[in-house]
Amino acid sequence: MDTYPSQTNPDRPASSAARRNRFVAALATAGLVLATQPADVARAVANLPSSAVAVVWGRAHGATCTTHGDLMVTCESMHGGYANAGTTVGNVWLYDDLGGTDRHRHEARHADQWAMFGPAFTVLYGAESARTGGDYHQNMFEQWAGLHDGGYLP
């Protein structure tokens, strides 16, 4: 049977470098999951479908996406494709160039809201924006996520 260089041959054992690389990847993945809080893992699992779509969206808009220890994904340096200063979809924070730990904490709370309400969160958030006339200071979802951390207060 012909094989291509990128295919593995089941009759030939993997090279020691390939085994080592797989071991290191498995160890890193296990370390990330074990070091993560159970609530972060639960949120990431609940948000997985929305998060997968958001990462594809971010990459399509030129983002560099990075997974963090709390299983939040930041897709930064986007060329459009998000609302206001940034948008959280599932566990993915889509934005251009704002950042920082306070803002990350704020967006992680929006990810909690996504986990609780699912895609209906977009409708609920929109209804709340309509109710408040777009005033983020009065928006209960922004208050819950932390107005100061979100940059809405000095």
N, C-alpha and C positions, 0 to 999 in steps of 0.2 A: 504494500500500500504506500502510495506517495504521500509525503507530508511536506508542508510548507514550513519555512523557518519559524514562523510565529506559532505553529501548532506544537503541542506536546505529544510525544510518543509514549503511550502507556507501557510499552515494553522496555523503555529505557528509563532508569531512575532519574529523578530531577537532580540537577547539579547542586552542589553544596551551597552555592550562592543563591540559587532560586529557593532552596529550602530555608535558608537563613532569612531571605527577604520576606517570605511568607510568614515565618515565625515572628519577625519584628513587626510586621503589619498586624498580625493577630494580637500580639502583646500590646501594641499601641492602642488598638481598638478596645481590647479588654480593659486596659488602664483608663481610657477615657470614660467608658461606661461605668466602671466601678468607682471612679473618682467623682462621678456626677451624682447629684442628689436624686433620690427616687422621684420627686415631684418634677424635676427637669426631664427625666426619662419619660415619665407619663405624658407630660406636655408634648414632647417631641413625637411620641407615638401617635397621640391624638391628632396632631397637626401634620403628620407626614404627607398625606395627599396634597394639601394646600401648599405645604413647604416645597414639595417636589416641583409643582407648577411654578412657584415663585422663583426658585433657583433657575429654572429654564428661562423664565421671563427676564431675570436679572442678567444672565449671561448673554441673552439676545440683545440687551441694551448696553453691552460693553462692560459689565460689572466684573470685578474680581471678588469671588465669594470665598469666605473663610468660616469654618465651623469652630465655635468656641467651647470652652469647658462646660458651659451650661446648656450645650447643644443648640444654642441660637446660631443662626447663620447670618453673617453680615455680607451683603452684596453692595460694595461701595464703588465709587467712581462711575456711576451709571450716567448714560447720556439720555436723560429723560426716562419716562416710563414709571414714574412714581408721583404721588400727589404731595403738595405742600413741600416741606423740607425733607420728607421721607415717609415711607409707608411700610407697615409690617403686615405680612401675609403669612399666616401660620407661624412658623418659627424663623421666618426670614425677614430681615430688616433691609429694605431696598432704599438706597440713598446715594447722594453724590459725594459730599466731602465733610459733612458734620459727623461728629463721633464723640467718643469719650465714654467713661464708665457711667456717668449719670444718665446720659442718653441711652446707653445700652440697657441699663436697669429699667428705664421707662418703657423701652420697646419690648423687653422681656415680659413686662406686665401686660402689654397688648397681646403678646403671644399667649399668655394665660387666658385672656379674654377669648381669643380664637379657639383655644382648647375647650373652653366652657360652652361656647355658642356655635362653634363650627362656622361654615361659610355664611350662616345667618348673621354672623357678627357684622358683615358689611352692611346689611339692611338695617340692623339695630343702630350701628354707628351713624349711618346716613340719616335715620329718623331722629336721632339725638342731635345731629348737626342742624337739621331743619328746625327742631324744637327750640334750639338755642340761638338760631339765626347765625350759625357759624362762629359763635363766641366760644373759643376753646376753653376759656376760664370757667364757663358754665357747663361744659360738656362732661357728663358723669363718667364717661369712659376715660377721658383725659385726666379728670380728677383722680380716678381710681389708679391710673397709671403713674400719677405723681406729676403735678404741674411744674414743680421746680426741676425735677429730673428731666422733664420734656422740654425745658427751655422756655416755658410759658411765664415764669416768674423770674425776677432779677436775682 
